[in-house]
C-alpha cells in the first residue's frame, strides 16, 4: 500500500464509476448498512474484548467487500506543508474505510500550527474528505529568539517560516501579540501612511508607537488613536510632514502635533 495523499492542495473528485462498480455500489451500501445494524444490535451484550474483536472482523469484511480508501479530498490548504498533512492523517490508500479513526485524524490535524480548525468526513464507499481552515498571517512578533508569525488572535503559527512573510508589520512589546490586530486595523484606515510603517511597539500595555521606514517614530495616544492617526494623514497630505528630517511626531496631546527634529549625535572629538 502506498502512503500518500493524491493532489493535496486541491480537491480531487473521484472518477466516474465503471459499469461494474455501479452494479456493485448498491451491494456495498447494503452490506455496510447491515454490518452497522448488526454491530449496534449485538455489541451491547458483549464484553470489551468481544466487541473489539467483532469490530475488527466487521472492518475486515467491509474491506473484502471493496469498502476501501481510494480518494482523499483536501480543501482549504494554502500554507500547510503537504508532508505535515500526510504525517498527521497517517492513513493509507487501500485500507478499509470503516477502520479509519476519524477522531484521531482530526486531533492530529488540529495540532498542526497552520490549521485553526478541521472537519474530517467519511464518504462511502471510498473517500475521506478533509476540510481545513488555516490561520491567516497578521504580523511578525518580535521575540528574544527572533521573529514569529502570528494570526489575528495573537497565536504564534508554529512551523511557519517568518522569512517568507517579511512584508508584514513587526510588532513588539509586552502584550503586543494579543492587541496587534486592533492597532493594525486602525493604521490600515490610512493606506498611504500605512505603506510607510514597518513596525509598532506596545508601550506599557497602554498605547502604541509607530515606526516608519524612514526612521521617524510616531507616538499615538492611549485614547482614540484612530482620530490621531487620521489627523496625521490630513496634515501629511497638506504639508508632507513624514518626508521631513524628523525623529519624532508626538500625537498624544489632543488637537496638537509636536515634532522633534532629527539632530545627529555628535561624536567626541579627538585630541590633536
Secondary structure, 3 states (H helix, E strand, C coil): CCCCCCCCCCCCCCCCCCHHHHHHHHHHHHHHHHHHHHHHHHHHHCCHHHHHHHHHHHHHHHHHCCCECCEEEEECCCCCCHHHHHHHHCCCCCCEHHHCCHHHHHHHHCCCCCEEEEEEEEECCCEEEEEEEECCCCEEEEECCEEEEECCCCCECCCCCHHHHCCCCEEECCCHHHHHHHHHHHHCCCHHHHCCEEEEEEECCCEEEEEECCCCEEECCCCCHHHHHHHHHHHHHHHCHHHCCEEEEECCCCCCCEEEECCCCCCCCCCC
